[in-house]
Amino acid sequence: MLARTVAAGGSVSYGHTQAVAAQVWTIAHNLNKDLIASVWAYSEYPKFCGDGAYCGDGSYCGQPGNTYADIPYSWITKVDANTIRIGFASPVSGKATILF
């Protein structure tokens, strides 16, 4: 777990760290929320997508100042009001930020 934060307007975000590479990340946020606004899975290591590879945000991995690389996920499912799962094409480690 990274942190829970409450933004202006009452939206809540939750940070998750997946230290061990897995094809499915199970994230227990324990916020009792039924609706998820967005999910961002990312790596803090630009080499995740290869030096010089396009990262999808208008920049290329390995560029100065580009410290995050998106990790594309295949699916997201809500297990219950306190847990979600994110599926990937292959086992990966990284971080996820969930906005409620």
N, C-alpha and C positions, 0 to 999 in steps of 0.2 A: 504494500500500500504506500502511495506517496502522500496524499493529503485530501481532505475534504475542504472545499472553500465555498462560501456563499457570496455570489456577486450581487451588485445592485439590481434591484428588481426581483430578488428572491431566487434566481436560478442557482443551481448547485452543481459543482463539478467534483469529480472523483478521479484521483490519479492511481494507477496500478503499475507495478513493476513486475515483469515476467522475467526472472533471472535465469531460469532453466528453459531452454528451447523446447517448445511444444507445438503441435499442430492445432490443438484446441486450447485456448486460454479460458479458464473458468474464473470469473471475477466476482467476488462476494463484496459488494459495496455497502450492504446493510443500511440503505437509505430509505427503504420502503417506498420505492417509486415505481409506478406502472409505466410511465412514458419516458423514453430516452430521446433527447433532442439530437445528439450527435455523438459519434465515437471516432477518435483519432488514434490509430496505432502507429508508432514511430520508433525509430532507432536513433540514439544519440551519436551514432558512429556513421559518418558519411560513407565509409567504405561498404556499408550494408548493400548499397545498390551498385557498387563498383566505381572506382575512380573514373570521372568523366561521364558517367551514365546520367541520363536525364532523370531528375527526381520528381517530375510532375508538377512542380510549383514554379516553373520558369527558371529554375537554376539547375546546376549540374553538381553532382556529388564531387567532393574534393575541392570545390571552390572555397576561397577564404570567406569566412563568415557563415558558411552553410554547415551548421552543426547537427541538423536533424534530417532524417530521410524517412519518408512515408513507408510504412509496411502495408502493402495492399492485402486486404482480407477478403475471404470468399463469402463469408456469411456472418450474421450476428443473430442470436436468439435470446429471448428473455426466458430464463428458467423460472423465476418468480420475481416478486417485487424487490428482492434483495440481491439477486444474482443474474449475471448475463454470461453468455459464452460467445467467444469470437473464434471463427475457424479460418485457418490459413492453408495454402496449397502445400506447404511443407513446414516442418518444425522451425520456429523462429523464437528468439528472445527479444525483448524490447520493453516499451512502455505504452500505456494507453491512457488517454484522458477521455472521460465520459461526461457529457453535459446533460443535465436533467432540467 
